[in-house]
Structure formats: C-alpha cells, structure tokens
Amino acid sequence: MMVKLTQDLARGLGPWKEMYHENQAVLNALGARLIFAGTEKDDDSKLTVIIDFDSVEAMKAFGGHEELKAKRCGGWSVVRNYSDHRYECGFFHGMRHV
C-alpha cells in the first residue's frame, strides 16, 4: 500500500536524510520501504515522501513505534497541534493512498 506524506521540515532536508538513514533498517523491519523523498525545488522545508507499506497493520506499527515517533518529532519536523492527537508531531498530516 503506497502512501504519500507531506511534511514541513524545521531544518531542511539534510537532517531528515540523516534520520532516515539511521533508521532505515527499523522502517524495513516494520514492513515499510521508502520509495521517494524530496523537497520542492525552491523550498527545502516542504518534504514529500512516498512509502510502500506491506499492509495497514505495518503502517499502524510504524505510526505507533515510540522510538521512531520520538525521532520524527525530535526537532527536524514542524510540530502541529490537532484536535486528534494520535500522532503528536503530525506525521500523518497529508497522508493519502496513491
């Protein structure tokens, strides 16, 4: 199941890439593979990611993985406040099936 994610980055693509490479094995073990990640041509803070999850359960496991959640929210992303606080850093903001 391919999922498109959009995210505002607080510090640009560089720190996000480092975080991804440090955690790629965990992501893969959870049943997810990064297909694409890139920023807009004129704005290094606007990230688009496409992830291929093995299943809805794999997507939920990734979203609920506390260690990865802490890293995703650890300063490289812009934290948003929502009335639905299931994903504290807004990681699934803009999620759409492709």
Buried (B, 14 or more C-beta within 10 A) or exposed (E): BEBBBEBBBEEBBEBBEEBBEEBEEBBEEBBBBEEEBEBEEEEBBBBBBBBBBEEEEBBEBBBEBEEBBEBBBEEBBEEEEEEEEEBBBBBBBEBEEE
